[in-house]
């Protein structure tokens, strides 16, 4: 009996020992799997974090590229200002030598040639610790430093030019009222003239530097994007395209319409994603882009333009984008009335006006509409005029006299 027990113990012992080995191996496998899983999870987390960092970096590059593109024509307006200042200064010195006999209209010339303010809102949002190329970041800061130097130098030049204009006008005033010119009249004018012409060369060098650096930096940004397998066209957001189109609206209509078209192509497929958190923003941008497109179409439409059904469909589809976005309701009304007036359909114009008129339009919105009333005047029926006159900011004269804004 004891032999049997001993035999069983030996047999069971072997089994238990084998099971212990398997259990040890299983625990080792569990430990290895846990370690591998943690490593994989950490690796995936790091990968996702790196991808998010790269995505944000690409968006930043595109925004900065857009802002530089917006500032390029503004830099050109600084150059136009320098040219206007130099022309005024040289004209004034010729007339000063002739005895200050003619007015130079200096202040109005200076005001008329004040440059557009440079954009820097995208630059101000840069997170330096997330900008992956520090050398390129230094180049960006370099350009915006040039912007600051150019702006400061122009402000100084402008003040000197006002001083020159005032000195000339004071001397001119003495002449036309029969007073004798004094030595100090010449001294004040000469001092301002010398300061103005001395500063012009320095200012123009800032302008040239800003324009050349802008071109170079835009190319460097495009090359940096290429490292991530993306073009600047692909990287631009819909908002970037809208601001580019808006910026060029009254400067380069062809380029502006191209930007608007590209923005519309990008946003239209996204309007089906109604549950997306960005849906309302995209709908707003679609409406604003549609508004720009409508304005471009109206600018080039002639009497034969609307005979093509494709042109009609294009305008009306973009006008619907504006209407459905809920933004700029007063511009939707104005563009719709302009459209029907352009087509020579007064019945549709009056119907559209009555359908979209809002007695609660703000005063600035009413001004935008009343500026067109003299144009639509021969199309408006009595019912439309009566309805419009119910608004406190519209008078009978609004239908006859253009509103100067």
Secondary structure, 3 states (H helix, E strand, C coil): CHHHHHHHHHHHHHHHHHHHHHHHHHHHHHHHHHHHHHHHHHHHHHHHHHHHHHHHHHHHHHHHHHHHHHHHHHHHHHHHHHHHHHHHHHHHHHHHHCCCCCCCCHHHHHHHCCCCCCCCCCHHHCCHHHCCCHHHHHHHHHHHHHHHHHHHHHHHHHHHHHHHHHHHHHHHHHHHCCCCCCHHHHHHHHHHHHHHHHHHHHHHHHHHHHHHHHHHHHHHHHHHHHHCCCCHHHHCCHHHHHHHHHHCCCCCHHHHHHHHHHHHHHHHHHHHCCCCCCHHHHHHHHHHHHHHHHHHHHHHCCCCHHHCHHHHHHHHHHHHHHHHHCCCHHHHHHHHHHHHHHCCCHHHHHHHHHHHCCCCCCHHHHHHHHHHHHHHCCCCCHHHHHHHHCCCCCCHHHHCCCCCC
